[in-house]
Amino acid sequence: MKAVQYREVGAAPEVVTVPDPEPGPGQVLLKVTAAGVCHSDIAVMSWPADRFPYALPLTLGHEGVGTVAALGDGVSGLSTGESVAVYGPWGCGTCVKCAEGKENYCLRANELGINPPGLGSPGAMAEYMIVDDPRHLVPLGGLDPVQAVPLTDAGLTPYHAIKRSLPKLVPGATAVVIGTGGLGHVAIQLLRAMTAVRVVALDVTEDKLALARTVGAHEAVLSDQHAAERIRVLTGGVGAQVVLDFVGAPATVATAGAAAAIDSDVTIVGIGGGSLPVGFGSLPFNTTVSAPYWGSRSELAEVLDLAHSGAVNVHVETYALDEAPLAYERLHAGKINGRAVILPNG
């Protein structure tokens, strides 16, 4: 089969031919219908050799949906041909966090060498993929696979971040979304569907700000050195009760802190290397700074339910499997408006 692999540190991903996988006991073989292209992949491929944690070659793609092609021994509850989404942050399944469905916070994944697909384990950017356990599959229930696949990360991750701050996302409050690309433009829709807050979107290009307005942002502000001041003006000097930074670079994290209100949440989702100092006098009183990771299995089901209701509509650009390297080039250059989706069998 064909697969998109990162084969050498510092090199571009390649489309290669690899052996067809076969499911072992307890595993599920999926015929992949769609795989998402994420900035996290670019971050992984930018790590130097002395910090690279995974074995190469690595089949990319941590967002995946597909149809069940074969079941390993002992697997029940699934039927061949069934359309499913892959829950990506795999855990051990037995620790206290996994027992709660919070495999994104598994206590033993590092110890046991358990990695998500595309981030250590073979991913979805291939004609077929192995899913380690049927609990990591959620029925699509008639959702369009191309629209649904970004929800496994670009939907689940902002949903998890927003859900944690719902007590502060009350009518009259303001939420700021920094970075309105793959995750951010979904976050805007989730905020509009789940709350009655005013949503202020920040990004560096007018195209992305236009998309933010289209999907529901009340205000769209250029992300520059004056952005925090503009947010203060929009909020009558109070600041934002929740700031969600989907970039996480030093400049955007600084903006997030400067835009925060007293008793606010600043949530750093992006992995751009920025950090925010916490301590008396560093931020407004009682500001909480957090860096959550992905989301739980039950939250993915909730995100898909929102998609069924029509509350979320991901802006996608589709590419054939052979075009995946081009999709990564366009993403790295900031030319993807929304989410790029690879169709391995399209």
N, C-alpha and C positions, 0 to 999 in steps of 0.2 A: 504494500500500500504506500501511498504518498503521505509524507508528514513534513511539517515545518519545524526545523530543529535549529537550536543554538549549539554550534559544534565546536567553536573555538573562542576563547576569551578575547574580546575586542573585535571579533569578526561579525559581519551581518548574518542574520538568520538565513538558512538555505532550505529549499524544497528538495527533499531526498526520498529515495525509496527504501523502505524498511520492511522486515517480515511482518506479516499479519499477526496480531496478537490473538491469543486464545485464553479464555477465562479459566482460572484455577478454581479450586473449591471455595465457595462463598463469594466469588466475584461475578461481575456482570460485564458482558461485552456490548458496547454501544456502537451503532453505526451513526457517526456524527453528522448532524444536519446543519449545525451552525456553531461557530466558535468566535468569541470576542477578542478584540485586540485592545490591550490595556497599556497605559503609561507605566504600570508596574513592571511589565516585561522589559521596557526600555531601561528602567532603573536597574533591573537585574543584569541586563546585558552591558551596563556601564561599570559594574563592579570590577576592580582589578583582580588579577589571578590570585593574589595572596589573601583576598577576602571572599573569593567565590566559594559558596558553601555546597554547591550541588555537583554531582557527577555529570560529565559531558560525554556524548551529546545528550541534549535535553529537548524533548518534544514540547513545544510551547503550547499555551492556551489554558488559562485557569477559569475561563468562562465557557461552558459547554452545554449543549442540548443534543439529544439524539433519540434514536429508536432502539429498543432492546433487540439485539441481534442474536444473543445466545446467553444461557445461564450456566454458571458453574455448578458443580455438585453441591447440593444442600440449599440452593437458593429457591425461595418460594415467594409468593405474593406479587410476582411480576409476570407479564406475558410477553412473548416475542412480538415485536411490532409496536409495542406501547411507546408513546412519546413522553420523554422525561427530561427534567433539568438536573444538572449535576450540582450538588452542594459541595463547594470547593474546599473549605478549611477542615480537612479530615483530621480526626483525633483518634485516641485509643479506643473510645467507646465505653470505657469502664470507670474512668476517674469521676470525681464528683461533678466537674464541669460538664463532661460529656453526658453524664446521666441527666443533666438538666437540658440537654440539647445544645449546649454552648461549646461545641467542639472547636470553635474559633479560639477558645481560651483553654484548650486541653492542657492539663498539667504535665502530661508525659510525652507529648508529641516529639519534643526535641530528644529526650532520653531514648525513645524507641526508634528514632529516625523516620518518623511519619511526616511526609510532605504532601502539600496539595498538588493536584494535577497541574502541570505546567510550571510549577514552582518546586521542582525537585522530583516529582513523579511524572511519568509520561502524560502529556496534556491532551487537550481536545483539538488541537490544530493538526488533525490527521483524519484519514478516512474512517478509522476505528479507534476506540480507546477502551481501556480497562478501568472499571470503577471497582474499588476495593471491597465495597460492601453495599448491599441494596439500601441500607438506611441513608446512604448519601445520594439517593435519587428521589425527586419529587415529581409527581405527575403534572404534565403541562395542561391537561384537560382542555384541549382545543385551542390553546394560545398559539399564535404564529411563532414558530421557532426563531425566526430572524429577529422579531421584536422581543422575544422572551429571553434570548441568551444573555443580553447585557444585564438583565435583572439579577443574575446570579452573583454579580459583584457590583456593577455600577448602579444597581437598584438596592441590593441587600446592604451594602456598606453604608450608604447615606441613610437608609431606613433605620439601621441599628443606631447610628449616631443621633438621628432626630428623635427616635423613641426614647432614648435616655434623657432627653431634655424636655420632654412634653410638659412637665409641671411648670416650666418657664415660658412655654410657647402658648401663652394665653391671649385672648383678644386685647388689642392695644399694644402688644409687644412687637418688637422688630427682630427679624432673623436675617443675618447677612450670610450670603453664599459667596465664597471667594473661589473663583475658578468655575466656569459654567460649561465645561467640556463634558466628557463621558459621564462622570459621576455628578457633577454640579448641576447639569440641566435636568437630571432625574431628581435631584434633591429639591429643586424648586417646585417641581410637580408634586412631590411627596408633601412638602410643607403646605402647599395649597390644598391638598386633599385631606390632610390630617389635622390642620390647625386653621385658625382665623387670623394669623399674624400678618404683618406687612413684610414682604420679602424684598430685600435689596441685594442685587446681584453685582458682583465685581469681576471684570476680566480686562484683558489688555488689548482686545481688538473689537472693532464695531460689529463684525460678523457674529462673534460669540455673544456680544451684548444683545444683538438683534434676536438671536435664538433664545436668550434668557427672557426677553420680553414676550416672545411668541409662546413660550411654555408657561408663562404666568408670573414672572417677576413684576412687582409693582414699580420698582425703580431699578435702573441699570446704570452703574457708575464705572468710569474708567479706573482700573486698578493701577494707581501710581502713588507717588508720595503724598498726594493730597486726598486720597480716598477716605482715610479715617476722619479727616476734618469735614468732608462732605457728609459722611454718615452722621456725625455729630449735629450738623445743621439739619439734616432730614429728621432727626429724632429730638429736636428742640434742646440739644445739648446733653441729653441723657445717655445716648449710646445704645447699642444693641444688646438685647437680653440673651441672644444666642448668636455666636459667630461660628460658622462651619468653614474651615479652610481646607479645600480639596487640592491645594497646591502644596502647601507645607514648606515652601522655600523661606529663607530668612526674611526677605522683604514682606511676603504675605503674612507670615506669622507676626511680624512687628505690626502690620496693619491691623490684624485681628485683635491683638492686645490693646492697641490704641483706640479701637472702635468699641470696645466692650463697656457695658454699663456696670454699675454696682450690682452685686449679687447675680452675675451673669455666668454663662457657660461659654468657654472658648474650646472648640473641639478641633484638633489638628488631625485631619484624615490623610492628607497628602504626604508623600514621603520625599519631599524636596530637601530635607536636611536641616530645616529650620527648627529652632527651639525657643521657648518663651520662659524667661525667668519668673519664678514664683517665690514670693516672700513679701513681708510687710512693706508696703509702699511701692512695690514693683507694678502692681495692677490695682484696679479699683477694689474696694473692700469686698471680700467673699466671692471673688471671681474663681471659678473652678476651671482648671485646664486639664484636658484629657486627650489621650491618643488611642482611640478604640481601634479594633481590628475586625474587619469583615462583619459577620453577624451569625446568629444561631440558626439551627435547622428550622425551628418553628417560625422564625422571622422570614425565612425565604418563602415558606408557605403563605405567610401573610402578604408579602410583596406580590406574589403571583395572584393572590385573591384581589389585590388592588388593581392589577393589570386586567383581570377578568371584568372588573367593574368599569373599566375604561378610564380610570383615574391617572394612569401613567402611559405615555406614548413616547417611546425612545426614538430619537432621531438617529437613523442608521445610514451608513454607506456600506454596500456589499462588495465583496471581492471574491474571485475564485481562489482556490488553494494556491495555484501557481503565482497569484498576484500578492500573496501575503507579504513578501519582502517589500513590495511597493507600499502596501498599507502601513507598514512600520516606518518607512521613510517619510510618508505623508504625516503620520502622527508625530514623529520627532520634529518635523518642520512646522508643526502647529496648523496643518492644513485640513485636519479632520474636524468637522463641525458636528459634534455629537459622538457617536460610537462607530468604529469600523467593525464589520462582521465578516468573517471568512466562511465560505460555503464549501466544505471539503468534498461533498458529494453532489454539488449543484452543477 
